[in-house]
Amino acid sequence: MFSNLNQELNINSKLTFSGFYEHFSKLVKISSECRLLVALSGGCDSVALLHLCQKLKRKLGTDVYAVHVNHGLRKASSMEELFVKDLCKEWEIDLEVFYPSRKRKKGESIEMWARRIRYKAYEVTQEKFNCNWVLTAHHSNDQIETILMHLDAGCGVEGLQGMPTQNKYIVRPLLIFSQTSIEKYVKDNNLYFIEDKSNWDLSIQRNFIRHKIVNKWLLNTDQLASRFGELSRQAVDAVTRMDAVILKLANQAVKKENGQILLMDEQFDFLSKKQLVRLTKFIIGENMISWRRHRWETLSQWFRKAKIGSILELNLDWTVLRDRNCWVLIRGDLKPVNLSIDSQGQFGTDGYTLTLNKIESPIVNTDPFYEIIDGKAVEGKNLILRSWHKGDIFQPLGMVGHKKVSDFLIDEKVNRFSKMQQLVLTANDEIIWICGRRLGDLAKITDSTTEYLELYLEPGVG
């Protein structure tokens, strides 16, 4: 179970503490005030990383902590936990052991679940120990495997970037070093580690790529890691340049209106559908995530074929709508809201605040969510702010008869998202305001009005 390396190894590039320190110092600012959290599985790579950080602690006084995730999937999990506990105790490093629940999301593989759990453990432990950086022990061989996995999944140029050396608070300081150099470091320093037998399970894609492709490939060349490293750097440069163009477009041409993001056809017709996908990907904050081919193709095809009113969920947070002359992106829950009001004053719930004030005389205000009505028209009546319902009718200001709210919204060319969020204000069940759009005739100000009531609805407040 516990092993150290005694066999002779081929070395691509030597890993030393001085080399590690020099490289790591270029990635982040290291000082005695730094607090580092090491992801510790107990395997060869993570033990080497923890040992290097232990030396860093002695050199600079840097605080070092460790986090271990016990997934509880194998019989060896308890032994691995015991090993990392003993190791951290011997090296005087505070350790946090994370025990996840077994609950997986719909469609989530065991590998995807384990990865999500690991990063959740990093986040929680980083906060507990107030660490600046979380360090993982990924190396250049892992980078090769990752890029090949992305290619197999049909990735775009983003997938050729592989793993970034730094992504927010996560840093991979061993990414320029080969697996053999890490093994040599472990051997030279007489370090013990745990061999995870599941790493030989060829039903796991990464293991298959490692043992059946990469390791055999490495027998015929010593340039593989450097070539994939250069491929990664070129992909990073290409994506960075494309993102700069996308960012400029997003800042200059994207229109924001009532919490919605509008991509007007007149501004973005020159983009190909895949370029439009890239812009959308950037807007929803997934520009650093490598999409699989089916996500690219699904959205690209939808952009080509979507009819007016068509809606597509992009992820758990974002939805896109095809409107008459634009694409509409909205973030958040699209469920209708309801707010009952039984007196005058200020009322807030479900992200809306409605303020009612008596005023001496009318004032001019062009805000569509501001109206002045005849106070006598609603005096003593129960006011309700709610989502409009199918079958609702009202008498628009200046009209003799009544009109269906649905027909009014169609005439106003209100998109489907906005329809789902449209509020109406009623007085004893009669609509007196299509909020932000049209006042009802019942509450209008006339020459005989003596009491003025000010209405102000603030979307997104409350």
C-alpha positions in Angstrom: 0.0 0.0 0.0 2.7 2.5 1.0 5.5 2.8 -1.5 8.5 4.8 -2.4 10.3 4.8 -5.7 13.5 2.8 -5.9 13.7 2.1 -9.6 15.7 4.1 -12.1 13.5 6.6 -14.0 13.7 8.5 -17.2 13.7 12.2 -16.4 12.3 14.9 -18.7 13.0 17.9 -16.5 14.4 17.8 -13.0 12.1 18.9 -10.1 14.0 20.6 -7.3 12.9 22.9 -4.5 14.8 25.9 -6.1 13.1 25.3 -9.5 9.7 24.9 -7.8 10.3 28.1 -5.8 11.4 30.1 -8.8 8.4 29.0 -10.9 5.9 29.3 -8.1 7.1 32.9 -7.4 6.3 33.9 -10.9 2.8 32.7 -10.6 1.8 34.3 -7.3 3.4 36.6 -4.7 4.8 34.4 -2.0 5.7 35.7 1.5 5.5 34.9 5.2 1.9 36.2 5.1 0.8 33.7 2.5 -1.5 30.9 3.5 -1.4 27.9 1.2 -3.9 25.0 1.0 -2.6 21.8 -0.6 -5.0 19.3 -2.1 -3.6 16.1 -0.6 -4.8 12.7 -1.9 -1.8 10.8 -0.4 -0.5 9.9 -3.9 2.9 10.5 -5.2 2.2 13.9 -6.8 0.4 15.5 -3.9 2.9 14.2 -1.4 5.7 15.8 -3.4 3.8 19.1 -3.6 3.1 19.0 0.2 6.8 18.4 0.8 7.8 21.3 -1.4 5.4 23.5 0.5 6.8 22.3 3.8 10.2 23.5 2.6 8.6 26.8 1.6 7.2 27.0 5.1 10.7 26.6 6.6 12.2 29.1 4.2 9.7 31.9 4.4 7.5 31.1 7.3 4.5 30.6 4.9 1.5 28.9 6.5 0.7 25.6 4.9 -2.6 23.6 5.3 -3.9 20.5 3.7 -7.3 19.2 2.6 -8.2 15.5 1.9 -11.4 14.3 0.4 -12.6 10.9 1.5 -15.1 10.0 -1.1 -15.8 6.7 0.6 -16.0 4.8 -2.7 -13.3 2.2 -2.1 -12.3 0.0 0.8 -8.9 1.7 0.8 -10.4 5.1 1.5 -10.1 4.7 5.3 -6.4 3.6 5.0 -5.7 6.6 2.7 -7.3 9.0 5.2 -5.2 7.5 8.0 -2.0 7.9 6.0 -2.6 11.6 5.2 -3.5 12.2 8.9 -0.2 10.7 10.0 1.8 12.5 7.4 0.3 15.9 8.3 0.8 15.2 12.0 4.5 14.3 11.4 5.0 17.5 9.3 3.0 19.6 11.6 0.4 20.7 9.0 -3.2 21.3 9.9 -5.4 19.0 7.9 -9.1 19.1 7.0 -10.8 15.9 5.9 -13.9 16.3 3.8 -16.7 13.7 3.9 -19.2 14.3 1.0 -22.7 12.8 0.7 -23.2 10.3 -2.1 -26.0 12.3 -3.8 -25.3 12.9 -7.5 -27.0 15.3 -9.9 -29.1 14.0 -12.7 -26.9 12.8 -15.6 -23.7 13.2 -13.5 -21.1 10.5 -13.8 -19.2 9.3 -10.8 -16.0 11.1 -12.1 -17.9 14.3 -12.6 -19.4 14.0 -9.1 -16.0 13.3 -7.5 -14.5 16.4 -9.3 -17.4 18.6 -8.1 -17.0 17.4 -4.6 -13.2 18.0 -4.6 -13.6 21.6 -5.7 -16.4 22.1 -3.1 -14.0 20.8 -0.5 -11.3 23.2 -1.7 -13.7 26.1 -1.4 -15.0 25.3 2.0 -11.5 24.6 3.5 -10.0 27.6 1.9 -12.6 29.7 3.7 -12.0 27.9 7.0 -8.3 28.4 7.0 -8.5 31.8 5.3 -6.0 30.7 2.6 -4.8 32.8 -0.3 -4.3 29.9 -2.7 -5.3 26.3 -3.2 -2.6 24.2 -4.8 -3.2 21.0 -6.8 -0.5 18.6 -8.0 -1.4 18.4 -11.7 1.7 17.9 -13.8 2.6 18.0 -17.6 1.4 14.4 -18.1 -2.0 15.3 -16.7 -2.1 18.2 -19.1 -1.5 15.9 -22.1 -4.3 13.6 -20.9 -6.7 16.5 -20.4 -6.2 17.9 -23.9 -6.7 14.4 -25.4 -9.9 14.0 -23.4 -11.1 17.4 -24.6 -10.3 16.4 -28.2 -12.2 13.1 -27.7 -15.2 15.1 -26.5 -15.1 17.2 -29.7 -13.9 20.4 -28.0 -13.3 23.7 -29.8 -10.1 25.7 -29.4 -10.9 26.3 -25.7 -10.3 22.6 -25.0 -6.8 22.8 -26.5 -5.9 25.1 -23.6 -5.9 22.2 -21.2 -5.8 23.1 -17.5 -4.7 26.7 -16.7 -1.7 27.2 -14.5 -3.9 29.5 -12.4 -7.7 29.8 -12.3 -8.9 32.3 -9.7 -7.6 31.0 -6.4 -6.5 27.6 -7.7 -2.9 27.3 -8.7 -1.1 24.3 -10.4 2.6 25.0 -9.7 3.8 21.5 -10.9 2.2 21.8 -14.4 5.5 22.4 -16.1 7.1 19.4 -14.5 6.8 15.8 -15.8 5.5 12.9 -13.9 8.9 11.2 -14.0 10.6 14.3 -12.5 8.1 14.2 -9.6 8.7 10.5 -9.1 12.4 11.2 -9.0 11.9 14.0 -6.4 9.9 11.6 -4.2 12.6 8.9 -4.5 15.5 11.4 -3.8 13.7 12.7 -0.7 12.8 9.2 0.5 9.1 10.1 0.7 6.3 7.6 1.1 3.0 7.8 -0.6 -0.2 5.7 -1.3 -0.7 3.8 -4.6 -4.3 4.2 -5.7 -5.2 0.9 -7.4 -8.2 2.6 -9.1 -5.7 4.5 -11.2 -5.4 1.3 -13.2 -9.1 0.9 -13.9 -9.2 1.3 -17.7 -12.9 1.8 -17.7 -12.2 5.3 -16.5 -11.4 7.4 -19.6 -8.4 9.3 -18.1 -6.8 6.0 -17.0 -7.3 4.5 -20.5 -5.7 7.5 -22.1 -2.8 7.5 -19.6 -1.9 3.8 -19.9 -2.9 2.9 -23.4 -1.9 6.1 -25.2 0.3 8.6 -23.3 2.6 6.3 -21.5 3.3 4.3 -24.7 3.7 7.5 -26.7 6.2 8.8 -24.1 8.4 5.7 -24.8 9.1 7.0 -28.3 9.7 10.7 -27.7 10.9 13.0 -24.9 9.3 16.0 -26.5 5.7 15.1 -25.9 5.1 17.3 -22.8 6.8 20.3 -24.4 4.8 20.0 -27.6 1.5 19.8 -25.8 2.7 22.6 -23.6 3.3 24.8 -26.6 -0.1 23.7 -28.1 -1.7 24.8 -24.8 0.1 28.2 -24.9 -1.0 28.8 -28.5 -4.6 28.0 -27.7 -4.5 30.3 -24.6 -3.2 33.1 -26.8 -5.8 32.5 -29.5 -8.7 32.4 -27.0 -7.4 35.4 -25.1 -7.4 37.4 -28.4 -10.9 36.2 -29.3 -12.1 37.1 -25.8 -10.7 40.6 -26.2 -12.8 41.1 -29.3 -15.9 39.5 -27.7 -15.4 41.8 -24.6 -15.2 44.9 -26.8 -18.4 43.8 -28.5 -20.1 43.1 -25.2 -19.2 46.5 -23.9 -20.1 48.5 -26.9 -23.0 46.7 -28.6 -24.9 44.6 -26.1 -28.0 46.4 -24.9 -29.3 46.0 -21.3 -33.0 46.6 -20.6 -35.1 45.8 -17.5 -32.7 43.1 -16.3 -32.5 41.5 -19.7 -29.5 41.4 -22.1 -30.5 42.1 -25.8 -28.4 41.1 -28.7 -29.9 43.2 -31.5 -29.9 41.7 -35.0 -28.7 45.0 -36.5 -25.6 44.9 -34.3 -24.7 41.2 -34.5 -25.9 39.9 -37.9 -22.4 40.0 -39.1 -21.4 37.3 -36.7 -21.5 33.6 -37.7 -23.7 31.5 -35.5 -20.7 29.9 -33.8 -19.3 33.4 -33.1 -22.7 34.3 -31.6 -22.3 31.1 -29.5 -18.9 32.4 -28.3 -20.4 35.8 -27.4 -23.2 34.1 -25.5 -20.8 31.9 -23.7 -18.8 35.0 -22.6 -21.9 36.8 -21.5 -23.1 34.0 -19.2 -19.7 33.7 -17.6 -18.6 30.4 -19.2 -15.8 31.7 -21.4 -13.2 29.8 -19.2 -15.2 26.6 -19.4 -14.5 24.1 -22.2 -17.8 23.2 -23.7 -18.3 19.8 -25.3 -19.1 19.6 -28.9 -22.8 18.9 -28.4 -23.3 22.1 -26.4 -21.7 24.2 -29.2 -23.7 22.4 -31.8 -27.0 22.5 -29.9 -26.8 26.3 -29.4 -25.4 27.0 -32.8 -28.3 25.0 -34.5 -30.8 26.7 -32.2 -29.6 30.1 -33.3 -30.1 29.0 -36.9 -33.6 27.6 -36.5 -35.2 29.4 -33.6 -38.6 30.9 -34.3 -40.0 34.0 -32.5 -40.9 33.1 -28.9 -38.6 30.0 -28.8 -36.7 29.6 -25.5 -33.6 27.6 -24.7 -32.1 27.0 -21.2 -28.4 27.5 -21.4 -27.6 26.3 -17.9 -29.2 26.4 -14.4 -29.0 30.2 -14.3 -29.4 31.5 -17.9 -32.1 31.3 -20.6 -32.2 32.7 -24.1 -35.2 33.8 -26.1 -35.6 34.5 -29.8 -37.6 37.8 -30.1 -38.7 39.7 -33.2 -35.4 41.5 -33.9 -33.0 40.3 -31.2 -31.8 37.5 -28.9 -32.8 38.0 -25.3 -30.7 36.6 -22.4 -32.1 36.6 -18.9 -30.6 35.3 -15.7 -32.7 34.0 -12.8 -36.0 32.4 -12.0 -38.8 33.1 -14.6 -41.6 32.1 -12.3 -44.4 34.6 -11.9 -44.5 36.8 -8.7 -47.4 37.7 -6.5 -47.6 40.4 -3.9 -50.7 41.3 -1.9 -51.2 44.9 -0.6 -54.0 45.8 1.8 -52.9 49.3 2.8 -51.0 52.3 1.6 -47.2 52.7 2.2 -44.2 50.7 1.0 -44.4 47.0 0.2 -41.7 44.6 -0.9 -41.4 41.0 -1.7 -40.2 38.6 -4.5 -37.7 41.3 -5.6 -40.1 44.2 -6.0 -40.9 47.3 -4.0 -44.0 49.3 -4.6 -44.3 52.7 -2.9 -47.5 54.7 -2.6 -47.5 58.3 -1.4 -50.1 61.0 -1.3 -48.8 64.2 -2.9 -50.2 67.8 -3.2 -50.1 68.1 -6.9 -48.9 66.2 -10.0 -45.3 66.3 -11.0 -43.5 65.3 -14.3 -41.6 62.0 -14.2 -40.7 60.0 -17.3 -39.8 56.8 -15.5 -42.2 54.2 -16.8 -42.5 52.6 -13.4 -43.7 55.9 -11.9 -47.4 56.9 -12.2 -49.8 59.4 -10.5 -53.4 58.3 -10.1 -56.6 59.7 -8.7 -56.5 58.8 -5.0 -60.3 58.7 -4.6 -60.5 56.1 -7.4 -58.7 53.5 -5.1 -59.7 54.8 -1.7 -60.8 52.0 0.6 -60.1 49.3 -2.0 -57.8 46.3 -1.7 -54.7 46.8 -3.8 -53.0 43.7 -5.2 -49.7 43.6 -7.2 -49.5 40.4 -9.1 -48.5 38.7 -12.3 -51.0 39.0 -15.1 -53.2 36.0 -15.8 -54.6 34.6 -19.0 -58.0 36.1 -19.5 -57.2 39.4 -17.7 -58.9 42.5 -19.2 -58.5 46.2 -18.5 -59.6 49.5 -19.8 -56.5 51.3 -21.1 -56.2 55.0 -20.4 -58.3 56.9 -23.0 -60.1 53.9 -24.4 -63.9 53.5 -24.2 -64.0 49.7 -24.1 -61.9 47.0 -22.5 -59.0 45.0 -23.9 -57.3 41.7 -23.1 -54.0 42.1 -21.4 -52.5 39.4 -23.7 -53.6 41.4 -26.8 -52.2 44.6 -25.3 -48.8 43.0 -24.6 -48.7 41.6 -28.2 -49.5 45.1 -29.6 -46.7 46.5 -27.4 -44.3 43.8 -28.9 -43.4 42.6 -25.4 -41.1 39.6 -25.5 -41.9 36.3 -23.9 -39.5 36.8 -21.0 -41.0 40.2 -20.2 -44.5 38.8 -20.5 -43.7 36.1 -17.9 -42.5 38.9 -15.5 -45.2 41.4 -16.3 -47.0 42.7 -13.2 -50.4 44.4 -12.9 -51.8 46.5 -10.0 -55.5 45.8 -9.2 -58.0 47.6 -7.0 -60.8 45.3 -5.8 -59.7 42.9 -8.7 -59.9 45.5 -11.4 -56.6 46.3 -13.2 -55.6 49.9 -12.8 -52.0 49.7 -14.0 -50.1 47.4 -16.4 -46.9 48.2 -14.5 -44.3 50.1 -16.5 -46.5 50.2 -19.6 -50.1 51.6 -19.4 -52.4 53.1 -16.7 -56.0 52.0 -16.6 -58.7 54.5 -17.3 -60.3 53.9 -13.9 -57.5 55.6 -12.0 -56.8 58.4 -14.4 -56.4 62.0 -13.2 -59.2 64.4 -14.3 -60.1 68.0 -13.8 -62.1 67.0 -10.8 -59.3 65.1 -9.1 -58.6 66.5 -5.6 -56.3 63.8 -4.2 -53.2 62.6 -5.9 -51.6 59.2 -5.2 -48.0 58.6 -6.4 -47.1 55.0 -7.4 -43.5 53.9 -7.8 -42.5 50.3 -8.6 -38.8 49.3 -8.3 -38.0 46.0 -10.0 -35.2 44.1 -8.4 -35.5 45.8 -5.0 -36.9 44.3 -1.8 
